[in-house]
Amino acid sequence: MANTTSKNTKTGESAKPPVAKLRIGLIGASIWERTTDNGTFHSVTFERRYRDAKGEWHSTQSFDKSTLLTLAKLADQADTEIARLSAATREQAAV
């Protein structure tokens, strides 16, 4: 996950970076936060890095059988991190 800041093509403004990043080996998770009138919500994107035959790095959102267990472990870690972030948000709102 090389570039964490992207441009909103409609407005030209920089998008918010992820609130957390997790990694196990070549598989990474980015946790995103969205605040609305109904509260704060989190979502997760997953990415797998790999090298092609020329040795150049690429990323994909495709996972094969050999990476599914790692993906599941990373999803569990992301769930734990979202619970922590949500608790911190509730604590701040109570202050």
C-alpha positions in Angstrom: 0.0 0.0 0.0 2.4 2.6 -1.2 0.2 5.7 -1.7 -2.2 6.4 1.2 -3.4 9.8 -0.1 -5.5 9.9 -3.2 -7.1 12.8 -5.0 -10.8 13.2 -5.3 -11.1 13.6 -9.1 -14.4 15.6 -8.8 -13.1 18.2 -6.4 -9.4 18.0 -6.6 -9.2 17.7 -2.8 -7.1 15.1 -1.1 -9.0 12.2 0.3 -8.6 11.3 4.0 -5.9 8.6 4.6 -6.9 5.4 6.4 -7.3 5.7 10.2 -5.3 2.5 10.6 -3.2 0.1 8.5 -2.5 -3.5 9.3 -0.2 -6.0 7.6 0.7 -9.7 7.7 3.4 -10.5 5.2 2.3 -9.3 1.8 -1.3 -8.8 2.7 -2.4 -5.4 4.0 -5.6 -3.9 5.4 -6.6 -0.3 5.4 -9.3 0.9 7.8 -11.3 3.8 6.7 -13.6 6.1 8.8 -16.7 7.9 7.6 -18.6 10.2 9.8 -22.3 10.9 9.0 -25.3 12.4 10.9 -26.0 8.8 12.0 -22.6 8.3 13.5 -19.1 7.1 12.7 -18.7 4.0 10.5 -15.6 2.0 9.5 -14.9 0.0 6.4 -11.9 -2.1 5.4 -10.1 -2.7 2.1 -7.6 -5.5 1.6 -4.7 -5.7 -0.7 -2.1 -8.4 -1.7 1.3 -7.3 -3.0 3.2 -9.5 -5.4 6.1 -9.3 -7.8 5.7 -10.1 -11.5 8.2 -12.1 -13.6 10.2 -8.9 -14.1 10.5 -8.3 -10.4 8.2 -5.3 -10.4 5.8 -4.9 -7.5 2.0 -4.8 -8.0 -1.1 -5.1 -5.9 -4.4 -6.9 -6.2 -7.6 -7.5 -4.3 -7.6 -11.1 -5.5 -6.7 -13.9 -3.0 -6.1 -17.5 -3.8 -6.4 -20.5 -1.5 -2.8 -20.1 -0.2 -3.6 -16.6 1.1 -7.1 -17.1 2.5 -6.0 -18.1 6.1 -3.8 -15.0 6.3 -6.6 -12.9 4.9 -8.9 -14.3 7.6 -6.4 -13.5 10.4 -6.0 -10.0 9.1 -9.8 -9.5 8.9 -9.9 -10.6 12.6 -7.2 -8.1 13.5 -9.1 -5.4 11.5 -12.3 -6.2 13.4 -10.5 -5.8 16.7 -9.0 -2.5 15.6 -12.4 -1.2 14.5 -13.8 -2.2 18.0 -10.9 -0.2 19.6 -11.5 2.8 17.3 -15.2 2.7 18.0 -14.7 2.6 21.8 -12.3 5.6 21.5 -14.9 7.5 19.5 -17.6 6.8 22.1 -15.3 7.9 24.9 -14.5 11.1 23.2 -18.2 11.8 22.6 -19.0 11.2 26.3 -16.4 13.8 27.5 
